[in-house]
Amino acid sequence: MRKICLTVVGLYCLLLHAFAQHTRDTSAYKARRLKLDEVNLVSSYYNQTGDHSAIRGGIGSEKVTDLANGLELKFVRLDARLRKHTLTAGLGLDHHTAASQAYISKTGASRTGGTRIYPSLDWTVDNEQKGRSFSLGAYYSREYNYHSLGLNTGTTFKTRKNGEFGIKLSAYFDEVKMIRPSEFNTVDTISNNTGGSITYTTASGRTVTLSSGSTYTNEESVKIPSSPRQTYTSSFSFTQIIDTRLQVSLLADLVYQHGYLGLPFHRVYFTDATDTVEHLPSTRFKLPLGLRVNYFLGDNFIIRAYYRYYQDDWGIHSHTASIETPVKISSFFSVAPFYRYYIQTATDYFAAYSLHQKTDIYYTSNYALSSFTSHYFGANLRVAPPAGILHSTLKILEIRYGHYTQTTDLASDVVSLSLTFK
């Protein structure tokens, strides 16, 4: 928490200084140049406990801590046809520690920490006169054992009867570094002490001749290879304003994944106590279907309800139901308690520690693919005075806390702070 406070305070001072020297143009229709319109700063702290580490084959500590910071800049301009252009640039930085990560090495000597950085860039054009919008986006994420490039495009258009259709297409191209548990790592090295020359064929198929007393190490075998993964998503939405109080949205996604879909450091133990690396199919199709309902009970109370059904061709079926009820306490202060219920069946390829058979074609002991029920609840506090907090450029302050429990004994807490400057 101290790290969050120091990070937020530092950036807060910088943003106040930047906005204090910028005179805002209050005439939107006269603005033509691209200008900074909004800055969002988010910091969060996450803490998790559990006893089913996938790295150790479904047993062992799942303790994780994560500190995340994100900065988002929104630039806006109007073109000659009065279309609104929004350019959003984001940068995120996470640092985590995971107790189970130490046991990639059989002795528990592997490093437990890691850092991820993820910039993003989005461009949206809104044509209010025609009720249409178009967007393009790009995303990149990198950490030691994984990096990902994402691209997306989307469009929305309004109907004549207070409805809106939305379509979004996205693609992610990932590379997973094949870091395997230590007992499966082999170094392609041989020494010749025979007194004469010998010929050796490496694991990669290369032929090497060694003279007496020499040693050969294949550098290609020491370098850790990567394996690709692609994810393609088509998202469809339709939102309808029923009346002044009720709004309903229908949501559907089609998701196709191809490539290496497991993680190379996840162990699986067979019934004879031998172990191997988890093995999952190289393709996966997902189908989530959702319904969102917002109902306004007067000026001070809103009910936001959501339901989603999910299934995939790995055998998982799930149901999600959530509700959030923002309550306006005053003209600038609101509280929003929330609750989410989730239940899923296990994938066809899951079994607990030491229960897999060697005859199994696919196998995993990752409890994220097991059968479980979870509960997530908490509250969001929002402060948004019309003239800004303390009459500054800080317009919105939000604090959110959530507690998560799972029937696999996994539990977590997350607290976040969000600041919006305008």
N, C-alpha and C positions, 0 to 999 in steps of 0.2 A: 504493500500500500504506500510506503514511503516513496518508492521509485515512481509510482503513478503520480503522486502529488508533485514531485520535483519536475517530472516531465511536463505535466500539464501547466504548472506555474510558469515554467520557462517559456513555453510556446505561447501561453496566454499573454505574457508581457510583450513578446515580439509582435503578436497580432494586434494588440491595442496600439502599439507604436505605429504599425503599418497603416491601420485604418484611420488613425488620428490625423495622418498627413494626406488623406485622400478626401477630396470634396465630392460627394456623390451628386450625380445628375438626377434630379427628381422627375425629369420629363422623359419617360421611357420612349415615346415615339420620336423624339429628336435624337436619341442616341444612335450612333452608327458604328462607332469604334468598339472593339472588343475590350471589355472592362471587367475587373474583378468584382463579382457580385456577392459571393458567399464563400465562407471558409468554415469547414467542419473539422473538428478535432475530436478523436475518440481514443480513450485509453481503457484497457480492461485487464483484470487479473483473474486467472482461472486456477482452481485447485481441485484435484481429483484423487480419489482413493479407490482401490479395488484389489481383487485377489485372483484374477484370471488372465495373466499376461500371455498374449499370443507368442511373444518371443520365446517363452519357456514352455510352450506347448499347452497353454491353458491353465497354468498354475503360476503363483508368484505375484509380487506386488505390481499393481498398475498405477502407482502414485505418479502424478504428473502435476507440474506447475507451469503456467504460461503467462507471460507478460506481453501484451500486444499494444501497439500504438499505431494510429492511422491518421493521416492528414489528407484532406480533400479540398481542392480549390475549384470553384465554379466561375467560369468566365462567360459573359453574356454579351450579345450584340444583336441589333436589328438590321436586316439588309434593306435594300431599296423597295422591296415588295412587302415590307413589314413582317417578314418571317423571323421568328426568334431562334437564334443559334446559341446553343449552350455547349461549351467545351469544359469537360470535367476531368481534372488530373488528380490522381490519387497515389499515395505512397504508404505502404504498410510495413511494419517491422515487428516481428515476433521473436521472443527468446523463450525457449522451453527447457525444462529438465524432466527426464523420465527415468524412474528407477529401473524399470525392466530393460531399458536400452543398454545398461551395463552388461547384460547377459547375452549380448550378441557373441561376446567371448564366453566360452564355457566357464571361465574362472571369475567372471564378473568384473573384468578389468577394462571393458570398453567405456568410452566417454558417454556421459549421461545427458549432456546439453547439446543444444543446436539452435541456430538462428535462421529465420526465413525472412526474405525481403520480397515484396510483391507490389510493383508499380502498375498503374492502370491508366488508360486514356479513353474517354468516351466523347462522342460528338452527336448532338441531337438537333434536328431542325423541326420546329413547330410552326405549322401554318394554321393559326386560329380561325381564319376566315373560312377555310375549307375543312377544318376539323381533322387534320391529318398531321402525322409526325413520322420522321424517319431517323434512324440512329445507326451508328457504327461504333464498335468498341474493340479495344485490344487489352490484353492482360498478360502479365508475366510473373512467375513465381519461381524462386530458387532457394534451395537449401543444400546441404552437403550431399545428400543421397537422392535428390529428386529435383527436377525442374520442369516447368510447364509453360506452354504458350497457348493463350486463348484468344479467339476471335469471335465476334458476334455482330449481327445486324438485326434490325427489327423495324416494324412499322405499326402504327395504330391509325384507325380511322373511325370517326363517329357516325352513327346513324341518325336519321331524322327524328327518332323517337327516344332520345336520351340514352342511347346505347353506344358502346364502343368495342370494336374488335381489335385484338392485338396479336401479332405474330412475331416471334423471335427465334432466330436460328443461331446456334453457337457451336463451336468446335474447339476442343482442347487437345493439344499434342504434347504428350508427356514423355519423359525419359526417366526410367527408374534405374538407379545404380544397383547392380547386382551384388550387394553386400550380404554374404551368407554367414550363418553361424560358424564360429571358428573351427569346429570339428570337420567342416566340409571344405575348408580352404586347403589347396595343395599348391606348392611352389614347384615349378617344373625345373628341378635342379639335379644335376648328376656329377659325380666326381670320378675320375679315372685313376685307379691305383693298381692297374693290372700289370704295368711294366711295358705295355705296348699301346698302340692306338686302337680306339674302338669307335664304332658308328652307332649313334643313338637317334631314334625318332621321337620327337617331342609330342606332347598331347595335341598340339595344333597341326601336326603332320609335317613339321620341318625336320630335315635330316641334318645332323651335326656330327662331325668327326672330331674326337678329342684325342690329343696326344697324352702320353703318360704324365701323371701328376697334375693335370689341368682340371678345372671345374667349369661347368657351363650352367648359367641361369637364364632361362627364357624370359626376357623382359615383357614379352607380350602376355605371358601367363600371369605376371605379377600385377599388371594393370587391370583394374576392375572394370569390366564391361558394363554397358547399359542396355536396357531393354525398353522398346517403345510401347506406348499405350495411347489410343485415340478414343475420344468421347464426342459423340455427335448428338445434339439435342434440338428438337423442334418443340417450341412452347406456344400454346394457343390459349387465348383468353377472350371472354366476352363479359362485359360489365353492363348492367342495366339499372338505371334509376327507376324504381317502381313508383315512388312518390317522394314527397319532401322528407320522409323519415326513413325509407327503406331503400337499400342498394344491395344488389346481388351480383356475384361474379362466379362464372364457371371457368375452371382451369384444367388443362390437359397437357401432358408432356409425353413425348416419344423420345426415349434415350437408347442409344446403341453404343456399346463399348467393344473395343477390339484390341488385342495385344496381351501384354503381361498384366493380368488383373489381380495377382496376389502381391505379397511382399516377400522378398528373398530371405529375410531374417526371421520369418515366422516358422517356428518348429512344429512338428507333429510327431507324437509318440505312438507307436503301434502297440498291440497287445503283448508282444514279446519284449517290450522295453527298449527296442531300438528306435532311433529317431531319424527324421528326414525333414526336408523343407516342404511347406505347404504347397499343394498343387491344385490349381483351379482351372476351369475352362478358359479358353482364350477369347470367348465372346460372351456378351451379356446384354439382354434386352430388358428395359425397365418401362413400366407404364404407370405413372401416377395420375390420378384424377381427383380434382378438388372442387370444393364449393365454399365460397366466402360470403358471409352475410353481415352487413353493417346496419344497425338500427339506432336511430337517434331518438332518445326519450327526452324531448325538450332540449333546452340549451345547455344543460349541465351534465347530461348522462348519455353515454354511448355504449352499445353492446356490439362487440366485434367477435363473431363466431366463425370457426373454420373447421372443415372436415376434409380429410384426404384418404383415399383408398390407393394402395400400392401393391403391385405384383411384378415379379420378374421371372425369367426362365431358369433361375437357379432354385426355384421352389419357395421363395419368400413371399408371404402375403402379410400386409400390415394395414392397420387403421390408426389414424391420428385425429383427435378431436381437441380443439382448444377454444378458450374464451378469454377475452380481455375486456375490461369494463372501465374505461377512463371516466373519472368523476371530476368535474370542474369545481374546485373549492372556492376559488375567487376568479377575478377577471384575468389573472396571470399565473395561477397555480393550480395544477391538477395532479391527481393520483390515479394510476392505472394498475390495479391488481390483475394478475393473469394466471392461467392454469392450462397445462397441456397433458393429455393422456395419450399413451402410445402402446400398441401391442403388435408383436410380429411373430410369425412362425419361423422355424429354423430353415436354413438352406439344406438342400439334399446332401450336401457334402460335409456337414459339420458333425463332429463327435468330440466329446470331452477328452481330457488327458488320458492317454494310454488305452483308448477304446477303438481306435481305427484298426481295420484289418489290412494286411499287406496286399490283399486282393482288391482293395478299393482303387478305383481309377483316379478319382479326385478326392482330396482330403484337406481339411482345415480344422484347427482348434481355436480360431478367432471368435471370441464370444460376441463380437458385433454382428456375426452371422448366425448366432444361436437364437433359440426361442426365448423371449423375455417380454416383460411389461415394464413401462417406465412412467414416472410422474415428474413434471417440471412445473414449479410454481414460484411466484415472486411478485415484485411490484416495480413500477416505473414512476419516478417523481419528475415532474416537468415544471420549470419556471420560465415564463416568457412575458415579461412586462412590455407593453407597447413601445415605451421609450428606451428599452434596453435595460439590462441589469446595472443598477447604479448609474443610469443615463450614459452608458458606454455603448460601444459597438457590439458587445456581447449580448445577443438578442435572446438566445435560448440556452438553458442549462438543463441537462437531464441526467439523473442518476438511476441506474437499473440494477436490481439484484435478483438472482435466480438460484434456486436449489433444485438439484436433479437427483433422483434415485432410480435404481434399476433392480429388478428381481435377481440379477446375477451378483448382487452385493456391491455393484459399482455405485459411487456417489460423488457428486461434484458441487462446487459453488462457484459462481461467477459474479463479479461486480464490475460495472462499467460506468464511465463518465463521458458524456458527450457535450461539446460546446459548439454553438453555431454563432459565427460572427457575420454581420451584414453591414 
